[in-house]
Amino acid sequence: MNLKEIQRVIDDWIGKNGGYYSELTNLARLTEELGELARLYARREIPARDLEDVSRHKMQEEMGDIVFALCVLANQAGIDLETSVQDVLNKVKLRDADRH
């Protein structure tokens, strides 16, 4: 499934389940999800017996939550994430052509 399809599926699901929350609420959700991923990375860096092991599955789940929340914001703003990502890739290719 490509990003355009993912955005459409999310939009359809939200439409059938009460509609979008405010953009500010959805931005807060995205920030919260990013914080949860950051917490997992921090747990990997600080070994302690009382902390649970960070599984690849949990990290995958949090990354999925981030993509979902980002798609929600993009839908609300009328932004095609496929175009956004392609634009960034083009920019990075030009900017970093001689970096590596």
C-alpha positions in Angstrom: 0.0 0.0 0.0 1.4 3.4 -0.9 1.1 6.6 1.1 -1.8 7.9 -1.1 -3.8 4.7 -0.4 -2.9 4.8 3.3 -4.2 8.4 3.5 -7.4 7.5 1.7 -8.0 4.4 4.0 -7.4 6.6 7.1 -9.8 9.3 5.8 -12.5 6.7 5.0 -12.1 5.2 8.5 -12.2 8.5 10.2 -15.3 9.5 8.2 -17.1 6.4 9.3 -16.1 6.9 13.0 -17.1 10.3 14.0 -14.9 12.6 11.9 -11.6 14.3 12.6 -10.6 15.9 15.9 -9.1 19.4 15.7 -5.7 19.8 14.0 -4.2 20.9 17.3 -5.5 17.8 19.0 -4.0 15.6 16.2 -0.7 17.5 16.4 -0.6 16.8 20.1 -1.3 13.1 19.4 1.5 13.0 16.9 3.8 14.6 19.4 2.7 12.1 22.1 3.4 9.1 19.7 6.8 10.5 18.9 7.5 10.8 22.6 6.6 7.1 23.1 9.1 6.1 20.4 11.7 8.3 22.0 11.1 6.6 25.3 11.7 3.2 23.7 15.0 4.4 22.2 16.0 5.8 25.6 15.3 2.5 27.3 17.6 0.7 24.8 20.4 3.1 25.7 20.0 2.9 29.5 20.2 -0.8 30.6 18.4 -1.4 33.9 17.0 -4.6 35.3 13.7 -3.0 36.2 13.0 -1.8 32.6 11.3 -4.1 30.1 13.3 -5.1 27.0 12.4 -3.0 24.0 11.1 -5.3 21.3 11.3 -4.6 17.6 7.5 -5.2 17.6 6.9 -2.4 20.1 9.1 0.0 18.1 7.2 -1.0 14.9 3.9 -0.3 16.6 5.0 3.1 17.7 6.3 4.0 14.3 3.0 2.9 12.8 1.2 5.2 15.3 3.4 8.1 14.1 2.7 7.4 10.4 -1.1 7.2 11.2 -1.1 10.5 13.1 1.0 12.2 10.4 -1.4 10.9 7.7 -4.3 12.4 9.7 -2.7 15.8 9.8 -1.8 15.6 6.1 -5.4 14.8 5.3 -6.7 17.7 7.3 -4.2 20.1 5.6 -4.9 18.6 2.1 -1.3 17.5 1.7 -0.3 14.5 -0.4 2.5 12.8 1.6 3.8 10.9 -1.4 4.6 14.3 -3.1 6.0 15.6 0.2 8.4 12.6 0.6 9.4 12.7 -3.1 10.2 16.5 -2.7 12.4 15.8 0.3 14.2 12.9 -1.4 15.0 15.2 -4.3 16.2 17.9 -2.0 18.4 15.5 0.0 19.8 14.0 -3.2 20.9 17.4 -4.4 22.0 18.8 -1.0 23.9 15.7 0.1 25.3 14.6 -3.3 28.9 15.3 -2.3 28.5 14.6 1.5 29.1 10.8 1.5 
